[in-house]
Amino acid sequence: MKCPVCDSITPSAPLKCAHCGTYFGATGVEEERQASLTAVAKPLVRGHHVRIVATAVVLLVAGGSGYAPADQYARTPGQADSAQPGTTDEQARAVDDVLFAAPGLAPLWSVGLGSCDSIVAEIPSLQASLRTRQSQLKRTRRLRVDRLTGGPELRHAMLNAYQYSLDASRAYLAWSHEVEAENCAASTPPETGDLRQGEAADEKADRAKEQVASLWDPIASSQDLFPYASEEI
């Protein structure tokens, strides 16, 4: 079976990927979601509509703690991902839907803080964040932005931000499994090439997110939508 996250092949019909640990099938995904997400329903009024977002804890080792909304939220009727909007208002709201999917999701890792056990414990949350970035990248590729001021540049910046974030998540996930294999418990996690690749991709993602925030701000203002800080993208 081919893993939807890391693309590796696991023989027979396993419950989860032998390489990255991603669960296969609806049952496995639900088990992983329940194990990794601590959901808190939170209504947000955004422009002309209200949404509910589920908030989940994702390790921010650089700061020792932190949070990130999960990739599940309830939207008002009529906001379909498959829609191909044509008006300026519709295109802006389609972009907003993608941006809102997981603000602040990218993990920040530092080998200087946290233990091996704490890194390993966050593997399910990191797998969930990786899937969310894949979804955002796929949805961004489908966006129509020709009626938005700076729309093509915004879409390009979003693609860069999500691709670099996805690259970082993959590298961090590989590093986490390396840490797991070390069985180092409460010791300091080892620095590896995967960790350094993740940090490098994170830096590129941060720059792209700053560009996204700058390009989105005037569009959001004109369409009565919320702006985003770079760390919320």
N, C-alpha and C positions, 0 to 999 in steps of 0.2 A: 504494500500500500504506500502511495506517495503522500508525504506529509504536506499539508497546505501552508505550513509556516516556514520550514527550513528546506523543503523540496527533497529531503532524503527518502530513501526507499526502505521500508520495514517489511520483512517477509511475512507471509501468512495474513491473518486478520487480527492484529493486536488491538488492545484497548487504547494504547497511546504510542507515539513515535519513540523509537529506540534511541534517537539522537538528541532531540530537544525536549521530549517529554510531553508534547502537545497531545491532548486526548482526541481520539477519533470518534465520530458519531455523536448523536444528540445526547445520549446518556453520559458519555464521558465528558462532553463539554459542560453539561450541567453540574457534574460532580466537581470539575475543576473550578467552575464559576462560583459554586457555593463555598468551596474551600478558600478561594483567593479574594473574594469581594465582600466587603462590609458595606452594604448599601444603605444610604440614607436619602429618602425622597426629599427633594428640595425644589419648590416652585420658583420659577424665574419669569418675570414679566419682561418680554423683549419686543419692543416696538408694538405691533398690533396683535401679538399672540402670547400665550403663556405655555411654558413647557415644564416638564418635570425631569430632573436629572438625577441619576443614581450616582452617589459618590463612593469611591473605593480608595482604600489605602494602598499607595504604591511607594516603595522604599525610596527615600532621597538620602542616600548615604552621605552625600557631601554636607548635608545639614543635619543628619541624624534622624530626621523624621520628615513627614510631609504627606500630601494627599494629591489625588488626581481623580477627576470624575471618570466613571467607566464609560464604555462605548455603547451604553443603552440609555435611551431617553424617550419619553412620550412626547409626541408632537400633535398639534391640533390637526383635525381632519383636512385633507386636501393637500398636505405637504408630502408628496410622494417623491422618493429618490429618483424614480425613473422618469419624472417629468422633464420635458425639454422646454423650459421657459423662454418666452420671446420678448416680453416687456422688460424695461429697466428694473421695475419693482420685483418682478418674478426672478430675474437673474440675480439680483442682489440677495434675495431671500434664499435662493438655492445655494449661493456661496456661504451665507450665514449658517445654513444648516450644516455644512461640512465643517466650518470653523468651530461651531459649537459642539461638535460631536465628542471631543475629548480635550478641552483646554487644560494646559499644564500637564500633559501626560508624560512627556519625555523624562525618564529618570536621570538623575545626576548622581554619578558614582565617584567615590574616592576611596582608594585603597587605604588611605590613612585613617579612616573611621569605619567602625563596624567590625563584626567578627565573621568568620566563615559561616557559622550557623545562621547569622542574620541574612547573609547573601543568599544562601540556599533556600531559606524560608520564603524568599520573595520570587522564586522561579515561577510559580503559577501567575502571580500578578504581572510579571514581565512578559509572560506568554500572552496574557490578555491584552496588554498594551501593544504588543507586536501585531496582533490581529486587528486592533483598532486602527493602527497606522496603515495597515494594508487596505482596510476599508476606505479610509480617508483618501488614500492615493488613488484608488480605483474610482471613487466618486468624483474626485477633482478632474480626472481625465475626461469625464463626461460633461463637465460644466460648459455652458454657453455663456460667454462674457462679453460679446461683441457690443452690447449696448451700455456697458459700464465704462466710466472714465478710468483709463488705465487698466481695463479688464484683462487684456492679454498678459500684461506685465504681472498683474496680481496672480493670475492662474499659474504662470511660470514660477513665480516665487513660492506659491503653495506646493507645487509639485516638487520643487527642490527641498522645501522644509520637510515634507512628509517622507520623501525618499531618504534624505539624510537621517531623519529620526528613525526610520525603519532600519537603515543600515546600522545605526547605533544600537538599537534594541537587539538585533541579531547578534552583534558582537558581544554585547553584555550578556545575552543569554548563553552564548558559547562559553564565555568566561565563568558564568555562574556554575555551569556544569563541570568546568575544570576545577573550580573551588570545591564542588561537591565530591569529585573524585579524590581530591586531596585528603578528605576526611579530617580537616584541621580544626573542627569544632569551634572553640572560643578564641582561637589564634587569629592573627591578622591575615587577611586573604593575600595570596601571592599576586604579584604583578605579572601579567602575561601579555603576549601580543594582542590577544582579543580585547583585553581591557584597554590597551592603548588605541586600538582601532575604534573602539566605542567612544572614547574620549575625543578623538579626532573628528569622527562623524558628528558628535554632539556639537562641537564648535561650529562646524559648517551649518548644522541645522539652526543653531542660534542666530547666525547672521541672516539666514533665509527668513526666519521668523520675524526678525526686526523689519525686514523689507515688506513682508506680508502685512504686518501691523501698520506700517506707514502708508501703504497703498490702500488698505481697507478703511482707514479712519475717515477720509473724506466721503467715501461711498456710504459708510454707515451713518454719518452725520446727515447726508442728504436724504436717506431712506428711513430715518427714525429707527435705526438699529444700533445695537451696542458696539462700541469699538473694542478691540482686544489688545492687551499688552502682549509683548512677544512671548513672555513666559506662560501665557494662557493659551497658546496655539499648539 
